[in-house]
Amino acid sequence: MDRGRAIDLLISEARARVASGAWGDVRALLSEREGEVRQRPELIALLGEAYLRTHAPREACGWLERTILDLRRAGDRAALRKATNLVGVARFELGDLDAAEHAFHAAVSLGRIDGDDVALARATNNLGLIANVRGRHAEALALYRVAIPSYQRLGQPRGLAETYHNLAITFRDVGDVAHAEACERRAIEYARQAADERLVAMAQVGLAELQFRQGDAALAEATARRGADVFARIGDAKGEADALRLAGVAAIALAKYDVAEAVLARAVELASSRGYALVEGEARHAQAELALVRGDLQGARAAAAAALTLFERVRAASNAAALRAWMSSTLPPDAP
């Protein structure tokens, strides 16, 4: 069989596995044949997506940044747009927000030049994520509201689910619980339309966060644990870690300190091992709160310092400010 025919068969096989949602199989198939993959821009971008879909942002970032020049030389603009956005997603997952923002701006430019409204909406939504993490909430809301009409016009329920969930997070961060809850419920509706189990679980954990803030710690813990189970089953370490973080926070409120200790330790382990710096920082902040209620001031200071280092590293302004306020109001200064 000639080489061109072999690569055509590889593309067909990869597409079939994508259609069945078998992203682990896509990753295994393509990563074993990198030489052939590099000859087709479509496959280069697809392998990067497979790494991200299997929750391996370091591998995705390394692969895409090694091959982005191949895409530029090939002149496949669709693959280049996709890969550029994926680089941003991988960098965001790893906490490198400056590099992520640069990639998303590049993806916006490519989308505008090429008239690709889906790529433009996706990159705009992702820029909203960065704005929110950095505490620029009004900018985040504006970016999400740009993305939503594009997704609606194009009939993209998955994009709508992601963006409404992101809107909910920003509304939650500014204290607008009513709008946050409405957005999470919209996110669940669209995620179900898209038949995306991960997005459904993500929005349900978002609702659990709101339940906790409204004083129902028991319901929040139960909902977060169900979400963690879903994420564990589908292999989403980031989602699992975040859900466990929330379950731990709720367990603290319920005075279930041993339970909180176990689930928060698991959350930190998952986030740290995969490089999810923001989630790790939030889980360590929760560990600091647990140590304080147990009377372990040294442990509380150590966990809070570790969390603050992570927040400052990724320039998570809102998280860092909230943690500093908590430290100054609740942690007595070290004895001279």
C-alpha positions in Angstrom: 0.0 0.0 0.0 1.4 3.4 -0.9 2.0 6.0 1.8 -0.7 8.4 0.6 -3.3 5.6 0.8 -2.1 4.6 4.2 -2.6 8.1 5.5 -6.0 8.3 4.0 -7.0 5.1 5.8 -5.5 6.6 9.0 -7.7 9.7 8.6 -10.8 7.5 8.0 -10.1 5.4 11.1 -9.5 8.5 13.3 -12.7 10.1 12.1 -14.7 7.0 12.9 -13.3 6.9 16.5 -14.0 10.6 16.9 -17.6 10.0 15.8 -18.0 7.3 18.5 -16.4 9.6 21.1 -13.5 7.3 21.7 -10.9 10.0 22.3 -8.6 7.7 24.1 -8.5 5.5 21.0 -7.9 8.5 18.8 -5.0 9.5 21.0 -3.5 6.0 21.0 -3.9 5.6 17.2 -2.4 9.0 16.2 0.4 9.2 18.9 1.8 5.9 17.7 2.1 7.3 14.1 3.4 10.8 14.6 5.5 10.7 11.4 2.4 10.2 9.3 0.3 12.5 11.4 2.7 15.4 10.7 2.0 15.1 7.0 -1.7 16.0 7.3 -2.7 19.2 9.0 -6.1 17.8 9.9 -4.4 15.0 11.9 -2.0 17.4 13.6 -4.9 19.4 15.1 -6.8 16.2 15.8 -4.0 14.7 17.9 -3.8 18.0 19.9 -7.5 17.8 20.5 -7.3 14.2 21.5 -4.6 15.1 24.1 -6.9 17.7 25.6 -10.0 15.5 25.4 -8.1 12.9 27.4 -7.0 15.6 29.9 -3.3 15.7 29.1 -2.7 19.5 28.6 1.1 19.2 28.9 1.2 16.7 26.1 -1.3 18.8 24.0 0.8 21.9 24.5 4.1 20.2 23.6 2.7 18.5 20.5 0.9 21.6 19.1 3.8 24.0 19.7 6.2 21.5 18.0 3.9 21.3 14.9 2.4 24.7 14.5 5.0 25.6 11.9 4.0 22.6 9.9 0.5 23.9 9.9 1.6 27.3 8.7 3.7 25.9 6.0 0.9 23.6 4.8 -1.5 26.5 4.5 -4.4 24.7 6.0 -6.2 27.6 7.6 -8.9 25.5 9.3 -6.4 23.3 11.0 -4.3 26.3 12.0 -7.3 28.1 13.5 -8.2 25.0 15.5 -4.7 24.3 16.7 -4.1 27.9 17.7 -7.2 27.9 19.9 -6.2 24.5 21.3 -2.8 25.9 22.3 -4.6 28.5 24.2 -6.8 26.0 26.0 -3.7 23.8 26.9 -1.9 26.9 28.2 -5.0 28.0 30.2 -5.3 24.5 31.8 -1.6 24.7 32.8 -2.1 28.1 34.4 0.0 30.0 31.8 -2.5 32.7 31.3 -0.3 35.1 29.4 0.5 32.5 26.7 -3.1 31.4 26.6 -4.4 35.0 26.1 -1.9 35.5 23.3 -3.0 32.3 21.6 -6.7 33.2 21.9 -6.1 36.7 20.5 -4.3 35.0 17.6 -7.3 32.6 17.1 -9.7 35.6 17.1 -7.6 37.3 14.4 -7.6 34.1 12.3 -11.3 33.7 12.8 -12.1 37.2 11.6 -9.8 37.1 8.6 -11.1 33.7 7.5 -14.8 34.4 8.3 -15.0 31.4 10.7 -17.7 32.4 13.2 -17.4 29.2 15.2 -13.7 29.7 15.7 -14.3 33.4 16.5 -17.0 32.5 19.1 -14.9 29.9 20.7 -11.8 32.1 21.1 -13.9 35.0 22.4 -15.5 32.8 25.0 -12.0 31.6 26.0 -10.8 35.2 26.4 -13.7 35.7 28.7 -12.4 32.9 30.9 -9.1 34.7 31.3 -10.7 38.1 32.0 -12.8 36.5 34.7 -9.8 34.8 36.4 -8.0 38.1 36.4 -10.9 39.8 38.1 -12.1 41.8 35.0 -15.7 40.7 35.4 -17.3 43.3 33.3 -15.0 42.5 30.4 -15.7 38.8 30.9 -19.5 39.3 30.7 -19.1 41.4 27.6 -17.0 38.7 25.8 -19.5 36.0 26.7 -22.3 38.0 25.4 -20.5 38.4 22.1 -20.0 34.6 21.8 -23.6 33.6 22.7 -25.4 35.1 19.6 -22.8 33.5 17.3 -23.4 30.1 18.9 -27.1 30.6 18.7 -27.0 31.6 15.0 -24.8 28.6 14.2 -26.8 26.1 16.2 -24.0 25.1 18.6 -25.5 23.8 21.8 -22.1 22.7 23.2 -20.7 26.2 22.8 -23.8 27.6 24.4 -23.5 25.3 27.3 -19.9 26.2 27.9 -20.6 29.9 27.6 -23.6 30.0 29.9 -21.6 28.0 32.5 -18.9 30.6 32.2 -21.4 33.4 32.5 -22.7 31.7 35.7 -19.3 31.7 37.2 -18.8 35.4 36.6 -22.2 36.3 38.0 -21.4 34.1 41.0 -18.1 35.9 41.5 -19.8 39.3 41.5 -22.5 38.1 43.9 -25.4 37.9 41.5 -26.7 34.5 42.6 -30.1 34.7 40.8 -28.5 35.3 37.4 -25.8 32.7 38.1 -28.4 30.1 38.8 -30.4 30.9 35.7 -27.3 30.6 33.6 -26.3 27.3 35.1 -29.8 25.9 34.3 -29.5 27.1 30.7 -26.1 25.5 30.5 -27.6 22.2 31.7 -30.3 22.4 29.0 -27.8 23.1 26.2 -25.4 20.4 27.5 -28.2 17.9 27.4 -29.1 19.0 23.8 -25.5 18.4 22.9 -25.5 15.0 24.7 -22.4 16.0 26.5 -22.2 14.3 29.9 -19.1 16.2 31.0 -20.8 19.6 30.4 -23.9 18.5 32.2 -21.9 17.5 35.3 -19.9 20.7 35.1 -23.0 22.8 35.2 -24.5 20.7 38.0 -21.4 21.2 40.1 -21.8 24.9 39.3 -25.3 24.7 40.8 -23.9 22.9 43.8 -21.6 25.8 44.4 -24.6 28.2 44.4 -26.5 25.8 46.7 -23.6 26.0 49.2 -23.5 29.8 49.0 -27.2 29.9 49.8 -26.6 27.8 52.9 -27.5 24.2 51.8 -24.1 22.5 52.5 -25.6 19.0 52.6 -27.2 19.3 49.2 -24.1 20.9 47.8 -21.9 18.1 49.1 -24.1 15.4 47.7 -24.4 17.1 44.3 -20.6 17.7 44.1 -19.9 14.1 45.0 -22.2 12.9 42.2 -20.4 15.2 39.8 -17.0 13.9 41.0 -18.1 10.4 40.3 -19.1 11.3 36.7 -15.8 13.1 36.1 -13.8 10.1 37.5 -15.7 7.7 35.3 -15.0 9.7 32.1 -11.4 10.5 33.1 -11.7 14.2 33.6 -9.2 14.9 36.4 -9.8 18.7 36.4 -13.5 18.3 36.8 -13.1 15.7 39.5 -10.6 17.8 41.4 -12.9 20.8 41.4 -16.0 18.8 42.4 -14.0 17.2 45.3 -12.8 20.7 46.3 -16.4 21.8 46.6 -17.4 18.6 48.4 -14.6 19.3 50.9 -15.7 22.9 51.5 -19.2 21.7 52.1 -18.0 18.9 54.5 -16.1 21.6 56.5 -19.4 23.5 56.9 -21.1 20.3 58.1 -18.2 19.7 60.6 -17.3 16.5 58.8 -13.6 17.2 59.2 -12.2 13.8 58.4 -14.3 13.6 55.3 -13.1 17.0 54.2 -9.5 16.2 54.8 -9.7 13.1 52.6 -11.5 14.7 49.7 -9.4 17.8 49.7 -6.2 15.8 49.7 -7.5 13.9 46.7 -8.4 17.2 45.0 -4.9 18.6 45.5 -3.3 15.4 44.3 -5.3 15.3 41.1 -4.8 19.0 40.3 -1.1 19.0 41.2 -0.3 15.9 39.2 -2.0 17.2 36.0 -0.8 20.8 36.4 -4.2 22.5 37.1 -2.8 25.3 39.1 -6.0 27.3 39.7 -8.0 24.3 40.9 -5.1 23.2 43.1 -4.9 26.7 44.6 -8.6 26.7 45.4 -8.3 23.2 47.0 -5.3 24.4 49.1 -7.3 27.4 50.2 -10.0 25.0 51.5 -7.3 23.0 53.3 -6.2 26.2 55.0 -9.8 26.7 56.2 -10.0 23.2 57.5 -6.7 23.5 59.3 -7.9 26.7 61.0 -11.2 25.2 62.3 -9.1 22.3 63.7 -6.9 24.8 65.5 -3.8 24.1 63.4 -2.5 27.6 62.8 0.8 26.5 61.3 -1.0 24.2 58.9 -3.4 26.9 57.9 -0.7 29.4 57.2 1.3 26.8 55.2 -1.7 25.8 53.1 -2.8 29.5 52.6 0.8 30.4 51.5 0.8 27.6 49.0 -2.5 28.6 47.6 -1.5 32.2 47.3 1.7 31.3 45.4 -0.4 29.4 42.9 -2.9 32.2 42.5 -0.2 34.8 42.0 1.6 32.5 39.5 -1.5 32.3 37.2 -2.5 36.0 38.0 -5.8 34.9 39.4 -6.5 38.4 40.9 -9.9 37.6 42.4 -8.8 34.4 44.1 -5.6 36.1 45.4 -7.5 39.1 46.8 -10.1 36.9 48.5 -7.4 34.7 50.0 -5.4 37.7 51.3 -8.6 39.1 52.9 -9.3 35.8 54.6 -5.7 35.5 55.8 -5.7 39.0 57.3 -9.1 38.6 58.9 -8.8 35.1 60.3 -5.1 34.2 60.7 -3.3 35.8 63.6 0.2 37.0 62.7 3.2 34.9 63.5 4.6 35.5 67.0 7.8 37.6 66.8 
